Amino acid sequence: MRMSRFAALTSSLLLAASAALFGAGQAAAAQADFGYVALGDSYSSGLGAGNYDGASGNCKRTTRAYPALWASAHSPQTFAFTACSGARTGDVLSGQLGPLNSGTDLVSITIGGNDAGFSDVMTTCVLQSESTCVNRVNQAKAYVDSTLPGQLDQVYNAIDGRAPAARVVVLGYPRFYKLNGTCTTGLTEGERAAINGAADHLNAAIAKRAANHGFAFASVAGAFTGHEICSGSPWLHSVNWLNIAESYHPTASGQSGGYLPVLTNAA
């Protein structure tokens, strides 16, 4: 199990403060560099939270996303934010790993949902029958069982190869719906239950691959409980026909109240 490098950073800062107080002249030596790299898909880039950085283009990165919030709160010496909306495992491999190096101390990532067909599943369930929705969900679950593990292994191996000393936190996905809640989404209770079950299935597969690589898996399901779609205080967008891309993504509150504390506890 990898030890938390953030804990090491905290200890080094305390040592630096002590050195300054006692005149030991070792403050500079005691302080440690700390590098954080945030990888992944739209759940990490912050799609749905608004206030997007225009320079990030279609990646839709925002200062309201949990990686930027964590960096703002903890002031790592270096922070690289390469997560991108729509990213699949292949996109991480081809375009996001550049900032990783032997000095990287913390890596966070959400990935796998787009590979499993997240967008098509939700489109099918919103527009078609319950039976068609459930069939599409089952297709996605079969993909998670047969193909996704190997794709995740490629990403995790690449991260480990480039940043072998890093604490790697793999964050999961929330359940979308509060069952038996007050809902006007147009989906049946059976469709909502199937979608929630698919999220659990995906998270279990991701958690297993993360553990096999010695990475920490951080579930957000508990943090979002009571804040799902159909709850009284949702932290997820329901289907939004005026901004369809933000549908089923965390709001700014979901990033700050759901994802951020989970990363903070795991880092």
Backbone bond lengths (Angstrom), bond angles and torsions (degrees), N, CA, C in turn:
res aa  C-N    CA-C-N  psi(-1)  N-CA   C-N-CA  omega(-1)  CA-C   N-CA-C  phi
1 M - - - 1.464 - - 1.521 109.62 -
2 R 1.320 117.06 130.28 1.457 120.94 179.41 1.523 109.65 -75.56
3 M 1.314 116.46 134.52 1.463 120.79 176.78 1.518 109.55 -79.02
4 S 1.331 115.86 152.69 1.452 120.86 -178.36 1.513 110.67 -68.24
5 R 1.326 116.03 119.94 1.457 120.09 176.80 1.522 110.58 -74.88
6 F 1.342 117.71 -23.65 1.459 120.04 175.05 1.522 110.07 -65.57
7 A 1.356 116.64 -36.51 1.461 119.73 176.00 1.528 110.03 -63.07
8 A 1.334 116.11 -39.02 1.460 119.63 177.24 1.523 111.22 -64.00
9 L 1.325 116.26 -39.74 1.457 120.15 177.36 1.519 110.65 -61.40
10 T 1.332 116.64 -45.27 1.463 120.56 -179.91 1.518 110.73 -60.02
11 S 1.337 116.04 -43.61 1.467 119.77 179.20 1.516 111.43 -62.53
12 S 1.327 116.46 -41.10 1.456 119.72 -178.59 1.527 110.90 -66.02
13 L 1.310 117.14 -37.13 1.463 119.82 178.56 1.523 110.91 -67.43
14 L 1.325 116.64 -37.52 1.459 119.82 176.04 1.527 111.02 -64.50
15 L 1.327 115.48 -40.22 1.462 119.19 177.24 1.530 111.00 -63.39
16 A 1.325 115.18 -39.55 1.453 119.19 179.53 1.518 110.89 -63.71
17 A 1.335 115.98 -41.85 1.460 119.74 178.62 1.523 110.84 -63.39
18 S 1.331 116.35 -41.07 1.459 120.03 178.83 1.522 111.26 -64.00
19 A 1.317 116.03 -40.47 1.460 119.61 179.59 1.514 110.84 -62.07
20 A 1.321 115.64 -40.04 1.464 118.88 179.67 1.518 110.82 -66.57
21 L 1.343 116.25 -40.95 1.462 120.29 -178.12 1.520 111.58 -65.81
22 F 1.334 115.99 -38.27 1.461 119.35 -174.47 1.526 113.02 -98.80
23 G 1.325 116.43 7.75 1.451 119.77 174.74 1.502 114.40 66.40
24 A 1.321 117.21 30.44 1.454 119.09 -175.96 1.519 112.08 -79.18
25 G 1.315 116.88 -14.62 1.456 119.52 178.70 1.514 113.70 70.07
26 Q 1.326 116.64 18.73 1.464 120.23 -176.73 1.524 112.55 -110.66
27 A 1.325 117.60 11.54 1.462 120.03 -173.43 1.516 111.35 -58.12
28 A 1.317 117.42 -46.30 1.459 119.90 -177.32 1.514 110.92 -62.72
29 A 1.322 116.64 -38.79 1.455 119.97 -179.39 1.519 111.32 -69.93
30 A 1.362 115.87 -33.18 1.452 119.74 -176.04 1.522 111.74 -75.16
31 Q 1.327 117.38 -29.40 1.448 119.70 -178.53 1.533 110.33 -70.57
32 A 1.300 114.71 138.58 1.458 119.13 -178.62 1.518 110.16 -113.15
33 D 1.323 116.15 140.08 1.452 120.02 170.68 1.525 108.00 -65.70
34 F 1.331 116.37 149.21 1.461 119.26 177.81 1.508 108.53 -141.18
35 G 1.321 115.75 120.13 1.449 120.89 -178.64 1.510 111.90 -114.54
36 Y 1.331 116.18 132.39 1.467 122.73 -179.14 1.524 108.97 -123.11
37 V 1.338 116.06 131.36 1.459 122.25 177.43 1.527 108.57 -124.50
38 A 1.335 116.70 126.67 1.465 122.51 -179.33 1.518 109.74 -108.37
39 L 1.317 115.74 115.49 1.456 123.17 -178.78 1.534 109.94 -110.06
40 G 1.340 116.13 169.78 1.443 118.19 167.90 1.509 116.27 127.75
41 D 1.329 114.72 -157.83 1.455 123.09 -173.04 1.527 110.56 -106.67
42 S 1.328 116.11 -157.13 1.465 121.06 -174.29 1.519 113.79 -64.65
43 Y 1.325 117.46 -25.82 1.463 119.38 178.93 1.522 110.85 -70.51
44 S 1.324 116.74 -22.29 1.467 121.00 174.57 1.519 112.35 -95.67
45 S 1.339 117.57 -32.53 1.474 118.77 179.85 1.517 111.64 -71.00
46 G 1.345 115.65 -28.13 1.459 120.00 176.79 1.511 115.21 105.11
47 L 1.342 118.10 13.85 1.456 119.95 175.80 1.527 109.48 -53.67
48 G 1.321 115.67 129.30 1.455 121.15 -177.00 1.511 113.20 106.25
49 A 1.344 116.06 -18.96 1.463 120.47 -177.77 1.520 112.94 -92.15
50 G 1.351 117.64 -14.49 1.461 121.43 177.95 1.518 113.23 79.07
51 N 1.331 115.61 -178.82 1.466 123.14 178.94 1.530 111.26 57.41
52 Y 1.326 116.36 48.57 1.460 120.94 -174.25 1.524 111.82 -74.16
53 D 1.315 114.04 145.73 1.464 121.42 175.89 1.522 108.13 -76.05
54 G 1.307 116.94 114.90 1.455 120.43 -178.23 1.511 112.92 -58.35
55 A 1.329 116.96 -30.45 1.463 120.58 -179.43 1.526 111.83 -67.68
56 S 1.326 117.57 -18.48 1.465 120.51 -178.92 1.524 112.41 -85.34
57 G 1.341 116.87 -6.05 1.460 120.38 175.94 1.517 112.85 58.14
58 N 1.328 115.77 -134.59 1.462 120.53 -177.96 1.521 113.83 -71.94
59 C 1.328 117.15 -7.27 1.466 119.38 177.02 1.529 111.65 -70.08
60 K 1.334 117.06 -22.60 1.469 122.34 175.01 1.525 112.69 54.76
61 R 1.332 115.76 48.51 1.463 118.94 173.82 1.531 109.46 -80.09
62 T 1.317 115.24 148.45 1.455 120.16 -177.10 1.520 111.22 -146.48
63 T 1.313 116.19 151.80 1.466 121.22 175.91 1.520 111.43 -70.00
64 R 1.330 117.36 -8.82 1.467 121.07 177.01 1.523 112.74 -88.98
65 A 1.323 117.45 -3.07 1.461 121.52 178.25 1.523 110.07 -77.59
66 Y 1.330 116.19 151.74 1.460 119.65 -174.99 1.531 113.73 -58.22
67 P 1.352 121.50 -35.51 1.467 117.46 178.70 1.527 112.59 -63.18
68 A 1.340 116.60 -42.92 1.461 119.76 179.77 1.525 110.93 -67.79
69 L 1.325 117.13 -36.80 1.466 120.43 177.64 1.528 110.92 -64.94
70 W 1.338 116.27 -41.40 1.473 119.68 178.59 1.525 110.18 -64.58
71 A 1.317 116.90 -44.27 1.464 120.46 -179.92 1.526 110.78 -63.11
72 S 1.327 117.35 -39.67 1.453 120.48 179.00 1.522 111.68 -64.25
73 A 1.327 116.62 -36.31 1.460 120.84 -177.96 1.520 112.85 -77.72
74 H 1.349 117.82 -29.28 1.464 120.56 -171.99 1.524 114.21 -114.44
75 S 1.309 117.90 -7.60 1.466 123.03 173.51 1.527 114.17 49.35
76 P 1.343 117.83 57.06 1.475 117.73 173.22 1.523 109.89 -62.89
77 Q 1.326 116.28 151.85 1.462 118.74 -178.51 1.524 111.20 -62.98
78 T 1.343 116.04 -36.13 1.463 119.76 175.67 1.523 108.84 -129.56
79 F 1.325 115.54 142.10 1.459 121.79 178.27 1.521 108.05 -140.86
80 A 1.315 116.45 119.13 1.465 121.95 177.52 1.524 108.20 -117.20
81 F 1.317 115.55 126.03 1.463 123.02 -173.56 1.523 107.64 -118.59
82 T 1.333 116.87 96.07 1.458 120.55 -175.71 1.527 113.21 -113.12
83 A 1.325 118.31 2.95 1.467 120.86 177.73 1.521 109.92 -57.38
84 C 1.328 116.20 148.06 1.465 120.10 -173.51 1.523 111.01 -145.24
85 S 1.312 116.10 131.50 1.456 121.13 177.16 1.529 110.59 -56.50
86 G 1.314 115.46 135.68 1.457 120.88 179.39 1.510 114.87 86.16
87 A 1.322 118.00 -2.19 1.465 120.93 -174.13 1.526 112.05 -66.01
88 R 1.317 113.77 139.90 1.450 122.61 169.96 1.533 108.14 -111.26
89 T 1.320 115.41 177.30 1.463 118.45 -178.36 1.525 111.42 -57.35
90 G 1.329 117.19 -40.70 1.462 120.12 179.68 1.508 113.21 -63.40
91 D 1.337 116.89 -32.00 1.459 120.46 178.29 1.525 111.45 -70.03
92 V 1.320 116.14 -36.61 1.467 118.99 175.16 1.519 109.83 -61.59
93 L 1.322 116.04 -45.49 1.464 120.42 -178.45 1.522 112.18 -64.24
94 S 1.318 117.02 -38.30 1.463 119.79 -173.50 1.518 114.12 -89.11
95 G 1.338 118.12 -21.79 1.451 117.14 -171.46 1.516 118.61 -140.01
96 Q 1.328 118.29 1.06 1.461 118.06 -174.36 1.524 115.18 -118.62
97 L 1.304 118.83 -11.23 1.469 121.07 -169.26 1.526 114.31 -88.78
98 G 1.319 118.07 -4.17 1.461 121.11 -175.30 1.520 115.71 -52.25
99 P 1.339 119.41 -41.84 1.470 119.42 -177.03 1.521 114.43 -72.88
100 L 1.327 119.03 -13.50 1.467 120.35 -178.28 1.520 110.90 -69.94
101 N 1.324 116.15 139.37 1.467 121.20 175.74 1.519 109.30 -158.42
102 S 1.307 116.30 -177.78 1.467 120.79 -175.86 1.520 112.68 -65.74
103 G 1.331 117.42 -16.05 1.452 120.76 178.38 1.519 114.20 -94.21
104 T 1.339 117.69 0.21 1.462 120.83 178.65 1.519 109.47 -71.65
105 D 1.320 116.03 129.31 1.461 121.05 -176.94 1.523 113.72 -102.07
106 L 1.329 116.99 -31.71 1.459 121.17 -177.47 1.520 109.38 -136.91
107 V 1.334 115.67 133.96 1.458 122.45 173.94 1.525 107.59 -128.64
108 S 1.327 117.42 133.31 1.461 120.77 171.61 1.515 108.39 -120.67
109 I 1.346 115.80 151.59 1.458 119.30 -178.21 1.521 110.72 -158.87
110 T 1.331 116.30 139.97 1.464 123.19 161.64 1.519 105.82 -120.73
111 I 1.318 116.61 126.67 1.466 119.88 179.28 1.523 108.74 -160.12
112 G 1.322 115.45 150.79 1.455 121.31 177.13 1.510 113.39 124.40
113 G 1.329 117.27 -29.39 1.458 119.76 -177.67 1.514 113.60 -63.72
114 N 1.323 117.15 -41.77 1.461 120.05 179.83 1.524 111.72 -71.44
115 D 1.321 117.10 -35.59 1.464 119.87 175.56 1.526 110.46 -59.87
116 A 1.321 116.51 -38.24 1.463 121.49 -177.85 1.526 113.07 -78.71
117 G 1.332 117.70 -3.39 1.453 120.98 175.62 1.505 115.09 90.10
118 F 1.339 116.34 31.67 1.467 122.29 -176.96 1.525 112.64 -47.95
119 S 1.312 117.48 -51.67 1.459 120.88 -174.80 1.525 111.88 -64.07
120 D 1.320 116.48 -43.69 1.461 119.75 -178.92 1.521 111.55 -68.13
121 V 1.331 116.82 -36.81 1.467 120.13 176.51 1.523 110.34 -58.84
122 M 1.323 116.79 -48.61 1.455 119.93 -176.73 1.527 111.36 -68.30
123 T 1.321 117.55 -38.20 1.467 120.43 177.11 1.526 110.55 -62.34
124 T 1.332 116.05 -44.70 1.459 120.73 178.76 1.518 111.33 -60.35
125 C 1.329 116.44 -44.85 1.457 120.19 -176.00 1.520 112.15 -69.91
126 V 1.314 117.95 -33.91 1.464 120.88 179.60 1.521 111.35 -73.42
127 L 1.327 117.22 -36.92 1.462 120.24 -170.23 1.528 114.64 -100.33
128 Q 1.327 118.10 -17.45 1.457 119.28 -173.24 1.531 111.60 -120.85
129 S 1.320 115.97 -173.09 1.456 121.50 -172.99 1.523 111.86 -74.26
130 E 1.334 115.27 166.26 1.458 119.98 178.74 1.518 111.18 -61.30
131 S 1.314 117.49 -43.36 1.470 119.62 -178.93 1.525 111.52 -64.23
132 T 1.326 117.18 -39.01 1.465 120.72 177.55 1.526 110.31 -66.59
133 C 1.320 116.20 -40.61 1.465 120.99 177.02 1.520 110.82 -59.75
134 V 1.325 116.83 -49.64 1.468 120.36 -177.45 1.516 110.45 -63.96
135 N 1.320 117.66 -38.72 1.467 120.60 177.14 1.529 111.43 -61.91
136 R 1.338 115.89 -41.41 1.471 119.33 179.57 1.519 110.95 -67.75
137 V 1.319 116.79 -38.48 1.460 120.45 175.55 1.528 110.28 -60.51
138 N 1.311 117.24 -43.32 1.464 120.26 -179.78 1.526 111.78 -66.08
139 Q 1.327 116.98 -33.80 1.466 120.02 174.62 1.528 110.41 -62.59
140 A 1.330 115.64 -42.62 1.464 119.47 179.28 1.524 110.91 -64.28
141 K 1.308 117.12 -40.60 1.468 120.50 178.89 1.526 111.10 -64.54
142 A 1.334 116.16 -37.35 1.467 119.30 177.03 1.523 111.05 -64.22
143 Y 1.332 116.83 -38.28 1.462 121.42 177.06 1.533 110.17 -63.86
144 V 1.317 115.61 -41.39 1.471 120.51 178.77 1.526 110.30 -60.73
145 D 1.317 116.40 -36.95 1.469 120.05 -179.73 1.526 112.60 -75.27
146 S 1.327 117.14 -38.95 1.464 119.93 -169.22 1.524 114.53 -94.37
147 T 1.336 116.59 -36.04 1.470 119.79 -168.07 1.529 113.89 -118.30
148 L 1.320 116.55 -39.62 1.460 119.12 -174.31 1.528 114.16 -59.95
149 P 1.345 120.56 -39.41 1.468 118.72 -179.36 1.521 113.63 -53.60
150 G 1.321 117.54 -43.54 1.457 120.14 178.86 1.514 112.54 -65.60
151 Q 1.327 117.15 -36.61 1.465 120.48 177.68 1.526 110.98 -67.18
152 L 1.324 116.71 -41.40 1.465 119.91 177.05 1.524 110.73 -64.18
153 D 1.330 116.90 -40.06 1.465 119.85 178.45 1.525 111.26 -58.25
154 Q 1.313 117.47 -40.72 1.458 120.60 179.00 1.531 110.98 -61.18
155 V 1.322 116.42 -43.96 1.468 120.22 179.66 1.519 110.60 -66.10
156 Y 1.315 116.28 -47.60 1.467 119.58 -176.72 1.527 111.36 -66.09
157 N 1.330 117.29 -37.73 1.466 119.81 176.37 1.529 110.77 -62.76
158 A 1.327 115.98 -40.21 1.466 119.66 -179.39 1.526 111.07 -66.44
159 I 1.319 117.03 -40.91 1.464 120.34 177.91 1.520 109.84 -62.42
160 D 1.317 116.23 -47.21 1.465 120.60 -178.70 1.520 111.33 -63.14
161 G 1.322 116.73 -37.04 1.455 119.51 -179.59 1.517 113.04 -68.58
162 R 1.324 116.93 -34.57 1.457 120.89 -177.68 1.531 112.71 -88.06
163 A 1.332 116.90 -29.83 1.469 120.65 -176.34 1.529 108.99 -134.00
164 P 1.334 117.31 68.20 1.469 120.67 -171.13 1.518 114.57 -66.12
165 A 1.324 117.99 -20.71 1.467 120.26 -178.77 1.521 113.10 -96.97
166 A 1.316 118.05 -0.39 1.459 121.01 -172.91 1.524 112.62 -76.22
167 R 1.311 115.23 148.89 1.449 122.91 164.99 1.531 105.75 -82.01
168 V 1.325 117.79 118.86 1.460 121.68 -177.12 1.532 108.38 -108.47
169 V 1.325 115.80 120.40 1.463 121.70 179.53 1.524 108.02 -110.60
170 V 1.319 116.04 114.93 1.463 122.81 177.62 1.521 107.10 -98.19
171 L 1.318 116.47 112.98 1.454 120.13 -178.60 1.526 110.54 -94.30
172 G 1.331 115.85 145.90 1.451 120.93 -178.75 1.521 112.47 -91.62
173 Y 1.326 114.85 -166.11 1.459 122.83 -178.31 1.532 109.36 -115.24
174 P 1.326 117.64 148.97 1.474 119.45 178.43 1.523 111.96 -77.97
175 R 1.331 115.42 158.90 1.461 119.49 164.06 1.526 107.30 -71.65
176 F 1.318 117.12 139.97 1.462 120.21 -174.05 1.527 113.79 -79.05
177 Y 1.338 116.55 -35.75 1.470 118.85 -166.68 1.523 113.11 -121.18
178 K 1.321 114.84 142.31 1.458 121.11 164.00 1.521 106.68 -85.83
179 L 1.315 116.33 118.37 1.450 120.13 -178.69 1.522 110.37 -76.05
180 N 1.313 116.32 148.50 1.467 123.12 -177.50 1.526 111.55 59.77
181 G 1.328 115.84 26.54 1.460 120.38 177.94 1.516 110.82 -94.33
182 T 1.324 114.59 -175.87 1.456 120.44 176.67 1.513 107.86 -89.55
183 C 1.336 116.71 111.89 1.452 119.14 -169.04 1.517 111.75 -138.12
184 T 1.314 114.90 139.94 1.463 121.08 176.44 1.527 110.33 -125.21
185 T 1.320 116.71 30.06 1.467 120.77 -176.07 1.518 112.76 -75.98
186 G 1.332 117.99 -17.52 1.451 120.39 -176.00 1.511 113.38 88.64
187 L 1.329 117.90 -8.93 1.454 121.16 177.53 1.522 109.93 -86.48
188 T 1.323 115.53 149.97 1.460 119.80 176.49 1.529 109.70 -78.26
189 E 1.310 115.45 164.43 1.464 119.69 176.63 1.529 110.35 -62.11
190 G 1.321 117.06 -35.73 1.455 120.51 177.82 1.516 112.56 -64.77
191 E 1.321 116.78 -39.06 1.463 120.74 177.34 1.527 110.62 -66.46
192 R 1.313 116.58 -43.13 1.471 119.87 179.62 1.527 111.05 -63.35
193 A 1.338 116.03 -41.08 1.467 119.48 178.69 1.528 111.08 -65.08
194 A 1.329 116.74 -39.26 1.470 119.99 179.45 1.521 111.11 -64.99
195 I 1.325 116.95 -40.55 1.463 121.00 179.72 1.525 110.53 -66.42
196 N 1.330 117.07 -43.13 1.466 119.67 176.36 1.523 111.12 -60.86
197 G 1.329 115.89 -41.51 1.457 119.40 179.03 1.521 112.17 -63.14
198 A 1.329 116.20 -35.60 1.462 119.87 177.56 1.521 111.20 -66.60
199 A 1.337 116.70 -37.98 1.467 119.78 177.21 1.523 110.60 -62.52
200 D 1.338 116.97 -43.18 1.468 120.42 177.86 1.527 110.61 -62.74
201 H 1.322 116.51 -40.57 1.467 121.65 -179.14 1.528 110.31 -64.01
202 L 1.317 115.90 -43.85 1.463 120.67 178.49 1.519 110.92 -64.01
203 N 1.323 116.55 -45.24 1.465 119.86 -179.39 1.520 111.98 -62.30
204 A 1.324 117.15 -38.92 1.464 120.22 179.33 1.522 111.34 -63.38
205 A 1.335 115.99 -40.04 1.470 119.67 179.25 1.525 110.96 -67.05
206 I 1.327 116.33 -42.83 1.467 120.33 178.97 1.521 110.49 -64.27
207 A 1.325 116.84 -42.78 1.464 120.85 -179.37 1.524 111.17 -60.84
208 K 1.317 116.48 -40.66 1.472 119.90 -179.21 1.526 110.98 -65.67
209 R 1.323 117.53 -44.71 1.452 119.29 179.79 1.530 110.96 -66.01
210 A 1.335 117.10 -39.94 1.462 120.40 178.61 1.526 110.44 -60.50
211 A 1.338 116.59 -46.61 1.470 120.69 -179.31 1.524 111.19 -61.65
212 N 1.321 116.94 -37.90 1.466 120.01 -179.88 1.523 112.62 -65.47
213 H 1.339 116.43 -21.00 1.461 120.63 178.36 1.525 112.30 -99.83
214 G 1.326 117.20 4.07 1.455 120.69 -178.83 1.509 113.76 76.96
215 F 1.338 116.52 18.76 1.466 121.20 179.23 1.526 109.46 -94.30
216 A 1.312 115.85 158.70 1.465 121.28 176.49 1.518 109.43 -87.70
217 F 1.326 117.37 130.27 1.457 120.69 171.37 1.515 108.15 -100.23
218 A 1.330 116.03 128.75 1.460 121.69 -177.70 1.528 109.15 -116.85
219 S 1.312 117.03 107.17 1.455 121.34 179.84 1.527 110.12 -77.25
220 V 1.329 116.08 139.16 1.465 120.69 175.53 1.523 111.38 -107.52
221 A 1.334 117.22 2.29 1.461 119.94 -177.03 1.527 111.40 -58.99
222 G 1.324 116.48 -42.74 1.460 119.29 179.87 1.516 112.55 -66.01
223 A 1.330 115.94 -39.99 1.470 120.02 -178.61 1.525 111.22 -64.19
224 F 1.335 117.17 -32.44 1.462 121.10 -178.61 1.527 113.15 -90.20
225 T 1.328 118.05 -5.03 1.458 119.88 179.22 1.528 109.67 -63.17
226 G 1.306 115.97 126.86 1.458 121.46 -174.58 1.513 113.27 91.17
227 H 1.336 115.37 -4.32 1.468 120.53 179.97 1.530 111.39 -128.06
228 E 1.324 116.49 21.91 1.461 120.62 177.69 1.531 109.73 -77.45
229 I 1.327 115.98 169.12 1.457 120.72 169.00 1.536 107.72 -60.28
230 C 1.300 116.76 139.79 1.477 124.84 -176.29 1.525 112.27 84.99
231 S 1.333 117.99 0.05 1.464 120.61 172.58 1.524 108.63 -90.72
232 G 1.330 116.15 175.48 1.455 119.61 179.72 1.515 113.51 -77.64
233 S 1.353 117.09 -14.66 1.459 120.64 -177.18 1.527 109.65 -142.59
234 P 1.342 116.93 69.82 1.470 119.68 -173.90 1.523 112.91 -70.44
235 W 1.324 115.19 139.68 1.465 123.14 173.97 1.528 110.40 -106.13
236 L 1.327 116.78 14.32 1.459 122.66 178.91 1.521 108.30 -130.32
237 H 1.315 116.18 140.97 1.459 120.39 173.69 1.525 109.60 -72.83
238 S 1.311 117.15 135.45 1.452 120.48 166.74 1.523 107.78 -78.78
239 V 1.324 117.56 -172.27 1.460 119.45 179.07 1.527 109.12 -61.77
240 N 1.311 115.34 130.77 1.463 122.04 -176.90 1.524 107.46 -125.76
241 W 1.335 116.19 102.34 1.458 119.98 -175.29 1.524 112.25 -69.61
242 L 1.338 117.14 -19.30 1.464 120.51 179.03 1.526 112.03 -84.57
243 N 1.320 116.71 -21.65 1.464 121.91 177.28 1.521 106.84 -146.30
244 I 1.314 115.53 74.95 1.455 121.17 -169.08 1.522 112.71 -61.75
245 A 1.330 117.60 -30.32 1.469 120.05 -176.93 1.525 111.77 -64.56
246 E 1.341 117.30 -30.84 1.460 120.00 -177.93 1.527 112.98 -78.96
247 S 1.321 117.53 -11.29 1.459 120.83 -179.68 1.529 111.28 -56.01
248 Y 1.326 115.87 136.57 1.466 123.57 176.07 1.523 113.23 64.32
249 H 1.322 116.02 26.97 1.463 121.16 174.51 1.530 109.89 -117.20
250 P 1.320 117.44 155.72 1.464 119.77 179.75 1.526 112.48 -64.48
251 T 1.303 115.11 141.86 1.457 121.52 170.35 1.524 108.81 -74.88
252 A 1.330 116.32 179.22 1.469 119.61 174.79 1.526 110.10 -58.80
253 S 1.325 117.49 -37.59 1.470 120.48 177.85 1.521 111.41 -66.90
254 G 1.334 117.14 -34.32 1.457 119.93 176.65 1.512 112.52 -66.82
255 Q 1.324 116.54 -34.89 1.465 120.41 176.01 1.528 111.26 -69.32
256 S 1.326 116.89 -47.56 1.469 120.46 -174.97 1.524 113.07 -80.28
257 G 1.330 116.99 -34.85 1.457 120.17 -177.17 1.510 114.12 -96.31
258 G 1.340 116.58 -22.30 1.449 120.70 -179.31 1.512 113.20 -102.10
259 Y 1.321 116.63 -64.50 1.465 120.43 -174.48 1.531 113.99 -74.21
260 L 1.321 117.14 -42.65 1.469 118.89 -174.50 1.523 113.73 -58.78
261 P 1.341 120.20 -50.41 1.469 117.99 179.84 1.515 113.52 -64.93
262 V 1.323 117.38 -28.94 1.463 119.91 177.84 1.532 109.88 -67.18
263 L 1.326 117.27 -44.88 1.461 119.41 176.40 1.526 110.68 -63.62
264 T 1.319 116.86 -43.25 1.466 120.24 -178.47 1.533 110.67 -58.68
265 N 1.330 117.22 -42.12 1.446 120.17 -179.74 1.531 112.40 -69.98
266 A 1.337 116.21 -30.05 1.463 119.52 -176.20 1.522 113.18 -88.20
267 A 1.343 116.85 -23.13 1.462 120.70 -175.57 1.513 112.15 -72.84
